Amino acid sequence: MALRLKGQTTGYVELAAPASAADNTLTLPNGNGTNGQVLTTNGSGGLSFTTPSAGVSLGLAIALG
């Protein structure tokens, strides 16, 4: 099952869950964060924007959560 959001003119963004996913609720932060920040979780579904530590690449920050 996936949630697909169409772009205003072309393309889309899709969020997909694995076939055997457990129930999950993610709560987005209020606001957009600032340039260079990444989304992190508190482990209970609450998301917030944080600035990664110096030297951490964006790909590594996403992989580690």
Secondary structure, 3 states (H helix, E strand, C coil): CEEEEECCCCCEEEEECCCCCCCCCCECCCCCCCCCCEEEECCCCEEEEECCCCCCCHHHHHHHC
